Amino acid sequence: MGEFFIYSLKVSLCLIGFYLLWKLLLSRDTFHRFNRMLLLAVVALSLLLPCVSIETETASPISGGMVMIESLVASATVADDVSSSITPVQLLFLIYMLGVVFFLLRETFSLISLHRLVRRAPVAGSDEGCTICVMNEDIAPFSWFRHIVISRSDYDSNRRDILNHEKAHARLMHSVDVLLCNLLIIFQWFNPAAWLLKRELQDIHEYEADEAVLASGADASSYQLLLIRKAVGERMFAMANNLNHNSLKKRITMMKTKKSNPWARAKSGLVLTFAAVAVVAFANQEVKEISSGIKSESNAAVAEVVESMTVATEAVPAVAPSEPALQAPKAEVARPDNDEVLSVAEEMPQFPGGMKALSAYLSDNIKYPEEAREQGLGGRVIVTFVVEKDGTISEAKAVRKVSPALDAEAERVIMSMPKWNPGKLKGKAVRVKYTVPIIFSAQKPATALKIKDADDVDEKDAAMQIGKTMLGTNAPLCILNGKEVSKEEIDKLSPETIKQVNVIKDKSAVEKYGEKAAAGVIEIVLK
């Protein structure tokens, strides 16, 4: 779902660019058939360009792929906060999906109403393959594919010009264009360019139909007076071509406009230029990184909604008031034998060797998927799993997803972990849910990771391991209490003596310490 959201945003940008280009260069020209084909072509290009993938540069060994392991989370409160907090991107995604559902229902209702009206309308005959339906009530003439609906009064008084107009719509298959535009608007409802493109396309439909009426021998003045009289009618259906649908002034002006120079069509070549620019822009690594983040947030929003619906349908076991520490918001009964999975226990599960060992294990065993690295994919994968009573790992699941390849890698490395020391409640081993967030990044790592005045020694020790992982195989510059020391001296430090750890990996490190900091800096402040 997140990929669809990103795709929709890219389509939106293409539509806006193409529409502005067409409006500035070609909208006033009189070659209506060409303009119609061009508008349909830019819609098709807008739908296809986001799917085109090219590489603008080759990733270097440093920026080609890295994995950053965050501080590990065991608390139920923290885990719930991460998954349930709504970010601005997630809020926009949920609003977008509500809009898609609303406009889908709206267009479906309009299509059903149109179909019912055409079916119940009395058929007066057939003309050039078009079925003519004459309604007794006062209704504005319109056409839908091969059906023409007209009121009895119009049929008796202005039959020839009105039928010629609507037959032109049917012959030129304008209803197909309108249907495609309405389908586009369903998932581009937020995009003004989608609505404006539909209006421009319908203007062209009317220009073509007006040309057909005048070409049939109708008097131009009489026909224009007919349009003015019918201008008081109402628009019946969004999916139909109405005689008086579009701007009357624009139509009459276009009838009187001198034919454009055929060479003016050459301006359409700029559309291809814009298409090439769009492809290169979408291939930019920074754009890919932003897209990956938005996709991750969107998938998380969907997962949150699905999880909320699932929790709402499940029975939640009661918890004794005397044990508030066990009142985890998302405690669940996962097995028929009431073997409860806890989010918090008196003794939480622990990886053998503690946080330091867990961080080292993940650093050594996570492999950046080649597919994700080549596509520049990255983001924050949050994996939940259950530490069983015997310490084995089960039910690993990515609850905040980024891409299938990265999600699968995160789940794989979690499931391959050795046995943990199980969690305990009242001295007995229990099943406990645990959460590990992992950041995959195909770009250079974050500029700095800071742990200030933390009370948890394991957190600072894990931070040191993270820093070393981020700096890669090149030897970083090690600064201890403001003085340069060797990497070996850093390795000998006890985490209990550390007050603060900063890991710096960007040009600011070189600016501060010179070229010797090109591989990064680990700054350590002792207590």
C-alpha positions as CSV (number, residue, x, y, z in Angstrom):
1,M,0.0,0.0,0.0
2,G,2.9,2.3,0.7
3,E,4.2,1.7,-2.8
4,F,0.9,2.7,-4.2
5,F,0.9,5.9,-2.2
6,I,4.4,6.8,-3.5
7,Y,3.3,5.9,-7.1
8,S,0.3,8.2,-6.7
9,L,2.4,11.1,-5.5
10,K,4.8,10.7,-8.5
11,V,1.9,10.6,-10.9
12,S,0.5,13.8,-9.3
13,L,3.8,15.6,-9.9
14,C,3.9,14.4,-13.5
15,L,0.3,15.5,-14.1
16,I,0.9,19.0,-12.7
17,G,4.0,19.5,-14.9
18,F,2.4,18.2,-18.1
19,Y,-0.7,20.2,-17.5
20,L,1.2,23.5,-17.0
21,L,3.2,22.8,-20.1
22,W,0.2,22.1,-22.2
23,K,-1.8,25.0,-20.8
24,L,1.0,27.5,-21.6
25,L,1.9,26.2,-25.1
26,L,-1.0,24.4,-26.8
27,S,-4.4,25.1,-25.1
28,R,-5.3,28.0,-27.5
29,D,-4.6,26.2,-30.7
30,T,-7.4,24.9,-32.9
31,F,-6.2,21.4,-33.9
32,H,-8.6,19.7,-31.4
33,R,-8.0,16.1,-32.4
34,F,-4.2,16.5,-31.9
35,N,-4.7,18.2,-28.5
36,R,-7.1,15.5,-27.5
37,M,-4.5,12.8,-28.3
38,L,-1.8,14.8,-26.7
39,L,-3.7,15.1,-23.4
40,L,-4.4,11.4,-23.4
41,A,-0.8,10.8,-24.1
42,V,0.4,12.9,-21.1
43,V,-2.0,11.1,-18.8
44,A,-0.5,7.8,-20.0
45,L,3.0,9.1,-19.6
46,S,2.1,10.3,-16.1
47,L,1.0,6.8,-15.2
48,L,4.1,5.1,-16.8
49,L,7.0,7.4,-15.8
50,P,6.9,6.6,-12.1
51,C,7.5,2.9,-13.0
52,V,10.6,3.7,-15.0
53,S,13.8,3.0,-13.0
54,I,17.3,4.1,-13.9
55,E,20.5,4.5,-12.0
56,T,22.1,7.9,-12.0
57,E,25.3,6.9,-10.3
58,T,27.2,3.9,-8.9
59,A,27.1,3.5,-5.2
60,S,30.5,3.7,-3.5
61,P,31.5,1.0,-1.0
62,I,30.8,3.3,1.9
63,S,27.4,4.5,0.7
64,G,26.4,1.3,-1.1
65,G,24.6,-0.2,2.0
66,M,24.8,-0.2,5.7
67,V,22.7,-1.3,8.6
68,M,22.3,0.7,11.8
69,I,20.9,-1.0,14.9
70,E,19.0,1.2,17.3
71,S,18.8,0.9,21.0
72,L,16.8,-2.3,21.6
73,V,13.4,-2.0,23.1
74,A,11.8,-4.4,25.5
75,S,9.2,-2.2,27.3
76,A,5.6,-2.6,26.2
77,T,5.0,1.1,26.7
78,V,7.8,2.1,24.3
79,A,6.9,-0.5,21.7
80,D,3.2,0.7,21.7
81,D,4.3,4.3,21.4
82,V,6.3,3.5,18.3
83,S,3.6,1.7,16.5
84,S,0.6,3.7,17.5
85,S,1.9,7.3,17.2
86,I,0.5,8.9,14.0
87,T,3.1,10.8,12.0
88,P,2.2,13.6,9.6
89,V,3.0,11.3,6.7
90,Q,0.7,8.5,8.1
91,L,-2.1,11.0,8.7
92,L,-1.8,12.3,5.1
93,F,-1.9,8.7,3.9
94,L,-5.0,7.8,5.8
95,I,-6.7,11.0,4.6
96,Y,-5.7,10.0,1.0
97,M,-7.1,6.5,1.4
98,L,-10.4,7.9,2.7
99,G,-10.6,10.2,-0.3
100,V,-10.0,7.3,-2.6
101,V,-12.8,5.3,-1.0
102,F,-15.2,8.3,-1.1
103,F,-14.6,9.1,-4.8
104,L,-14.7,5.4,-5.8
105,L,-18.2,5.2,-4.2
106,R,-19.2,8.5,-5.8
107,E,-18.2,7.5,-9.3
108,T,-19.8,4.1,-8.8
109,F,-23.1,5.7,-7.7
110,S,-23.0,8.1,-10.7
111,L,-22.4,5.2,-13.1
112,I,-25.2,3.1,-11.7
113,S,-27.6,6.1,-11.8
114,L,-26.6,6.8,-15.4
115,H,-27.1,3.1,-16.4
116,R,-30.6,3.0,-14.7
117,L,-31.7,6.2,-16.5
118,V,-30.6,4.9,-19.9
119,R,-32.4,1.6,-19.3
120,R,-35.7,3.1,-18.3
121,A,-35.7,5.8,-21.0
122,P,-38.2,5.1,-23.9
123,V,-36.3,4.3,-27.2
124,A,-37.4,6.5,-30.1
125,G,-35.2,4.9,-32.7
126,S,-31.7,4.5,-34.0
127,D,-29.5,6.8,-36.0
128,E,-26.0,5.9,-37.3
129,G,-25.7,3.2,-34.8
130,C,-26.8,5.3,-31.8
131,T,-29.8,4.5,-29.7
132,I,-32.0,7.6,-29.2
133,C,-33.8,7.7,-25.9
134,V,-36.5,10.4,-25.5
135,M,-37.5,11.4,-22.0
136,N,-40.8,13.1,-21.2
137,E,-39.3,15.2,-18.4
138,D,-37.2,18.3,-19.0
139,I,-33.6,17.0,-19.2
140,A,-30.4,18.4,-20.7
141,P,-29.3,16.4,-23.8
142,F,-26.3,14.1,-23.2
143,S,-24.7,11.0,-24.6
144,W,-23.1,8.0,-23.1
145,F,-21.2,5.7,-25.5
146,R,-23.8,4.8,-28.1
147,H,-26.8,6.1,-26.2
148,I,-28.2,9.6,-26.7
149,V,-30.7,10.9,-24.1
150,I,-32.9,13.9,-25.1
151,S,-36.0,15.5,-23.8
152,R,-39.3,15.4,-25.7
153,S,-39.3,19.2,-26.3
154,D,-35.8,19.2,-27.7
155,Y,-36.5,16.1,-29.9
156,D,-39.5,17.9,-31.4
157,S,-38.0,21.3,-31.9
158,N,-34.2,21.1,-32.3
159,R,-33.7,17.5,-33.2
160,R,-31.2,17.8,-36.1
161,D,-28.5,20.0,-34.5
162,I,-28.7,18.4,-31.1
163,L,-28.5,14.8,-32.5
164,N,-25.6,15.8,-34.8
165,H,-23.8,17.1,-31.7
166,E,-24.4,14.1,-29.6
167,K,-23.7,11.6,-32.5
168,A,-20.3,13.3,-32.9
169,H,-19.6,12.5,-29.2
170,A,-20.6,8.9,-29.7
171,R,-18.7,8.5,-33.0
172,L,-15.5,9.9,-31.6
173,M,-15.7,7.8,-28.4
174,H,-15.5,10.7,-26.1
175,S,-17.2,8.7,-23.3
176,V,-14.1,6.5,-23.1
177,D,-12.0,9.6,-22.4
178,V,-14.4,10.8,-19.7
179,L,-14.5,7.3,-18.1
180,L,-10.7,7.2,-18.0
181,C,-10.5,10.7,-16.5
182,N,-12.9,9.7,-13.8
183,L,-11.0,6.6,-12.9
184,L,-7.8,8.7,-12.7
185,I,-9.6,11.2,-10.4
186,I,-10.5,8.4,-8.0
187,F,-6.9,8.0,-6.9
188,Q,-5.8,11.6,-7.9
189,W,-8.7,13.3,-6.2
190,F,-6.3,15.6,-4.2
191,N,-4.5,16.8,-7.4
192,P,-6.0,19.9,-9.1
193,A,-4.2,19.0,-12.3
194,A,-6.3,15.8,-12.6
195,W,-9.6,17.8,-12.4
196,L,-8.3,20.5,-14.8
197,L,-7.1,17.9,-17.3
198,K,-10.6,16.4,-17.4
199,R,-12.2,19.8,-17.9
200,E,-9.7,20.7,-20.7
201,L,-10.4,17.3,-22.3
202,Q,-14.2,17.9,-22.2
203,D,-13.7,21.3,-23.7
204,I,-11.9,19.7,-26.6
205,H,-14.8,17.2,-26.9
206,E,-17.2,20.0,-27.2
207,Y,-15.0,21.8,-29.8
208,E,-14.9,18.6,-31.9
209,A,-18.7,18.1,-31.6
210,D,-19.4,21.8,-32.5
211,E,-17.1,21.4,-35.6
212,A,-19.1,18.3,-36.6
213,V,-22.4,20.2,-36.3
214,L,-21.2,23.1,-38.4
215,A,-19.7,20.7,-41.0
216,S,-23.1,19.1,-41.4
217,G,-24.5,22.4,-42.8
218,A,-26.0,24.0,-39.7
219,D,-26.1,27.8,-39.6
220,A,-23.4,29.0,-37.2
221,S,-25.6,31.8,-35.7
222,S,-28.6,29.6,-35.2
223,Y,-26.5,26.9,-33.6
224,Q,-24.9,29.4,-31.2
225,L,-28.3,30.8,-30.2
226,L,-29.3,27.2,-29.5
227,L,-26.3,26.8,-27.2
228,I,-27.3,30.0,-25.4
229,R,-30.8,28.8,-24.9
230,K,-29.6,25.4,-23.6
231,A,-27.1,27.0,-21.2
232,V,-29.8,27.3,-18.5
233,G,-29.9,23.5,-18.4
234,E,-28.2,21.5,-15.7
235,R,-25.4,19.0,-15.6
236,M,-26.9,15.6,-15.0
237,F,-24.0,13.1,-14.7
238,A,-20.3,13.5,-14.2
239,M,-19.6,10.6,-16.6
240,A,-21.8,11.8,-19.5
241,N,-21.1,14.3,-22.3
242,N,-23.7,17.1,-21.9
243,L,-24.6,19.5,-24.7
244,N,-24.2,22.6,-22.5
245,H,-21.6,21.1,-20.1
246,N,-18.6,23.4,-20.7
247,S,-18.0,27.1,-21.0
248,L,-20.3,28.6,-23.6
249,K,-18.1,31.6,-24.2
250,K,-15.0,29.5,-24.9
251,R,-16.9,27.3,-27.3
252,I,-18.4,30.3,-29.3
253,T,-14.9,32.0,-29.3
254,M,-13.3,28.8,-30.6
255,M,-15.8,28.5,-33.4
256,K,-14.7,32.0,-34.6
257,T,-11.0,31.5,-34.0
258,K,-8.7,31.3,-37.1
259,K,-7.2,27.9,-37.7
260,S,-3.8,27.5,-36.0
261,N,-0.6,27.0,-38.0
262,P,0.1,23.3,-38.3
263,W,3.7,23.9,-37.3
264,A,2.5,24.9,-33.9
265,R,2.3,21.2,-33.1
266,A,6.0,21.1,-32.9
267,K,5.7,22.7,-29.5
268,S,4.5,19.3,-28.2
269,G,8.1,18.1,-28.4
270,L,8.7,19.8,-25.0
271,V,6.5,17.1,-23.5
272,L,9.2,14.5,-24.2
273,T,11.8,16.9,-22.7
274,F,9.7,17.1,-19.5
275,A,9.3,13.3,-19.5
276,A,13.1,12.8,-19.6
277,V,13.5,15.3,-16.7
278,A,10.9,13.5,-14.7
279,V,12.6,10.1,-15.2
280,V,16.0,11.5,-14.1
281,A,14.4,13.3,-11.1
282,F,12.7,10.1,-9.9
283,A,16.0,8.2,-10.2
284,N,17.8,10.7,-7.9
285,Q,19.1,8.9,-4.8
286,E,17.7,11.5,-2.4
287,V,14.3,11.2,-4.0
288,K,14.5,7.4,-3.6
289,E,15.4,7.8,0.1
290,I,12.5,10.2,0.7
291,S,10.2,7.8,-1.2
292,S,11.4,4.9,0.9
293,G,10.6,6.8,4.1
294,I,7.1,7.7,3.0
295,K,6.5,4.2,1.9
296,S,7.6,2.9,5.3
297,E,5.4,5.3,7.1
298,S,2.4,4.4,4.9
299,N,2.9,0.7,5.4
300,A,3.1,1.3,9.1
301,A,-0.3,3.2,9.0
302,V,-1.9,0.3,7.2
303,A,-0.4,-2.2,9.7
304,E,-1.7,-0.1,12.6
305,V,-5.2,-0.1,11.2
306,V,-5.2,-3.8,10.5
307,E,-3.7,-4.5,13.9
308,S,-6.4,-2.3,15.6
309,M,-9.1,-4.2,13.7
310,T,-7.6,-7.5,14.8
311,V,-7.3,-6.5,18.4
312,A,-10.9,-5.3,18.4
313,T,-12.1,-8.8,17.4
314,E,-10.0,-10.7,20.0
315,A,-10.8,-11.3,23.6
316,V,-8.5,-9.5,26.0
317,P,-7.8,-11.4,29.3
318,A,-8.5,-9.7,32.5
319,V,-5.5,-8.7,34.7
320,A,-5.5,-8.7,38.5
321,P,-5.5,-5.1,39.9
322,S,-2.7,-6.1,42.3
323,E,-0.4,-6.6,39.3
324,P,-0.3,-3.3,37.5
325,A,3.1,-4.0,35.9
326,L,1.5,-6.7,33.8
327,Q,-1.3,-4.5,32.4
328,A,0.3,-4.3,29.0
329,P,-1.9,-2.5,26.5
330,K,-1.5,-5.2,23.9
331,A,-1.2,-8.4,25.9
332,E,-2.5,-11.2,23.8
333,V,-3.6,-14.8,24.2
334,A,-1.8,-16.6,21.4
335,R,-2.4,-20.3,22.1
336,P,-5.4,-22.4,22.9
337,D,-3.8,-23.6,26.1
338,N,-4.0,-20.0,27.5
339,D,-0.2,-19.8,27.4
340,E,-0.1,-16.1,27.6
341,V,2.4,-13.9,25.8
342,L,3.5,-11.0,28.1
343,S,4.8,-7.7,27.0
344,V,6.5,-7.0,30.4
345,A,7.8,-9.5,33.0
346,E,9.5,-9.2,36.3
347,E,12.7,-10.5,34.6
348,M,12.8,-9.6,31.0
349,P,14.4,-12.0,28.5
350,Q,18.1,-11.3,27.8
351,F,20.3,-12.2,24.9
352,P,23.3,-14.2,26.2
353,G,26.0,-11.6,27.0
354,G,23.5,-8.7,27.2
355,M,22.9,-5.8,25.0
356,K,26.5,-5.6,23.9
357,A,26.5,-9.1,22.6
358,L,23.1,-8.7,20.9
359,S,24.3,-5.5,19.1
360,A,27.5,-7.3,18.0
361,Y,25.4,-10.4,16.8
362,L,23.1,-8.2,14.7
363,S,26.0,-6.2,13.3
364,D,27.8,-9.4,12.2
365,N,24.8,-11.3,10.8
366,I,22.6,-8.7,9.1
367,K,23.3,-8.7,5.4
368,Y,22.1,-5.8,3.3
369,P,20.0,-7.3,0.5
370,E,21.6,-6.7,-2.9
371,E,18.2,-6.0,-4.5
372,A,17.5,-3.3,-1.9
373,R,20.9,-1.8,-2.1
374,E,20.8,-1.5,-5.9
375,Q,17.4,0.2,-5.7
376,G,18.5,2.6,-3.0
377,L,15.9,1.3,-0.6
378,G,16.2,1.9,3.1
379,G,14.2,2.7,6.2
380,R,13.3,1.6,9.7
381,V,12.1,-2.0,10.1
382,I,10.5,-2.8,13.5
383,V,10.4,-6.5,14.3
384,T,8.5,-8.1,17.1
385,F,9.1,-11.7,18.3
386,V,8.4,-14.0,21.2
387,V,11.0,-15.3,23.5
388,E,9.7,-18.7,24.5
389,K,10.0,-20.4,27.9
390,D,13.0,-22.4,26.7
391,G,14.7,-19.2,25.3
392,T,14.0,-20.1,21.6
393,I,12.7,-17.4,19.3
394,S,9.3,-17.6,17.5
395,E,6.7,-15.5,15.7
396,A,9.2,-12.9,14.3
397,K,7.2,-10.4,12.4
398,A,8.0,-7.0,10.8
399,V,5.3,-4.7,12.2
400,R,6.7,-1.6,10.6
401,K,7.7,-2.5,7.1
402,V,10.0,-0.9,4.5
403,S,10.3,-3.4,1.6
404,P,9.9,-7.1,1.2
405,A,13.6,-7.7,0.9
406,L,14.6,-5.6,4.0
407,D,11.6,-6.9,6.0
408,A,12.6,-10.5,5.2
409,E,16.2,-9.9,6.1
410,A,15.2,-8.4,9.5
411,E,12.9,-11.3,10.2
412,R,15.6,-13.8,9.1
413,V,18.3,-12.5,11.4
414,I,15.9,-12.4,14.4
415,M,14.7,-16.0,13.8
416,S,18.3,-17.2,13.5
417,M,19.4,-15.8,16.9
418,P,20.6,-18.3,19.5
419,K,18.6,-19.1,22.6
420,W,17.9,-16.2,25.0
421,N,17.7,-16.3,28.7
422,P,13.9,-16.5,29.1
423,G,11.8,-14.0,30.9
424,K,10.5,-14.9,34.3
425,L,7.4,-14.1,36.4
426,K,7.3,-15.1,40.0
427,G,10.3,-17.3,39.4
428,K,8.8,-19.2,36.5
429,A,9.7,-18.9,32.8
430,V,7.1,-17.1,30.7
431,R,6.7,-16.2,27.1
432,V,7.5,-12.6,26.5
433,K,7.1,-10.4,23.4
434,Y,10.2,-8.4,22.5
435,T,10.8,-5.5,20.0
436,V,13.9,-4.7,18.0
437,P,14.0,-1.7,15.6
438,I,16.6,-1.9,12.8
439,I,17.5,0.9,10.3
440,F,18.6,0.0,6.8
441,S,20.1,2.9,4.9
442,A,21.5,2.8,1.3
443,Q,22.9,6.3,1.8
444,K,25.6,7.5,4.1
445,P,24.8,7.0,7.8
446,A,23.4,9.6,10.0
447,T,25.7,12.5,10.8
448,A,25.9,11.8,14.5
449,L,24.6,9.4,17.1
450,K,24.7,10.9,20.6
451,I,24.0,9.2,24.0
452,K,24.1,11.9,26.7
453,D,24.0,11.3,30.4
454,A,22.4,7.9,30.1
455,D,22.0,5.8,33.2
456,D,22.0,2.5,31.3
457,V,25.5,1.3,30.8
458,D,24.4,-1.3,28.2
459,E,22.9,1.5,26.1
460,K,26.2,3.4,25.9
461,D,28.1,0.2,25.2
462,A,25.7,-0.7,22.4
463,A,26.1,2.9,21.1
464,M,29.8,2.3,20.8
465,Q,29.2,-0.9,18.9
466,I,26.8,0.9,16.6
467,G,29.4,3.6,16.0
468,K,32.0,1.1,15.0
469,T,29.6,-0.6,12.6
470,M,28.7,2.8,11.0
471,L,32.3,3.7,10.4
472,G,32.9,0.5,8.5
473,T,36.3,-1.2,8.0
474,N,38.4,2.0,7.8
475,A,40.0,3.0,11.1
476,P,38.1,5.9,12.7
477,L,39.7,8.7,14.7
478,C,39.2,8.0,18.4
479,I,38.9,11.0,20.8
480,L,38.9,10.3,24.5
481,N,38.2,13.3,26.8
482,G,39.3,15.6,24.0
483,K,42.6,13.7,23.2
484,E,43.4,11.4,20.3
485,V,43.9,7.8,21.4
486,S,44.3,4.5,19.6
487,K,41.4,2.2,18.8
488,E,42.9,-0.4,21.1
489,E,42.6,2.0,24.1
490,I,39.0,2.5,23.3
491,D,38.3,-1.2,23.2
492,K,39.8,-1.6,26.7
493,L,37.4,0.9,28.2
494,S,34.7,-0.3,30.6
495,P,31.2,0.9,29.8
496,E,30.7,1.8,33.5
497,T,33.2,4.6,33.1
498,I,31.6,6.2,30.1
499,K,29.4,9.3,30.4
500,Q,28.8,10.2,26.7
501,V,29.5,8.6,23.3
502,N,29.3,10.6,20.0
503,V,29.7,9.0,16.6
504,I,30.3,11.5,13.7
505,K,30.4,10.5,10.1
506,D,30.3,13.5,7.6
507,K,32.3,16.5,6.5
508,S,31.9,18.1,9.9
509,A,34.3,15.5,11.3
510,V,37.0,16.6,8.8
511,E,36.3,20.3,9.4
512,K,36.8,19.7,13.2
513,Y,39.7,17.2,13.2
514,G,41.2,17.4,9.7
515,E,41.8,14.8,7.0
516,K,42.7,12.2,9.6
517,A,39.0,12.1,10.5
518,A,37.9,11.2,6.9
519,A,36.8,7.7,8.1
520,G,34.7,9.2,10.9
521,V,35.2,10.0,14.6
522,I,34.2,8.3,17.9
523,E,34.1,10.9,20.7
524,I,34.0,9.5,24.2
525,V,33.7,11.5,27.4
526,L,34.4,9.6,30.7
527,K,32.6,10.2,34.0
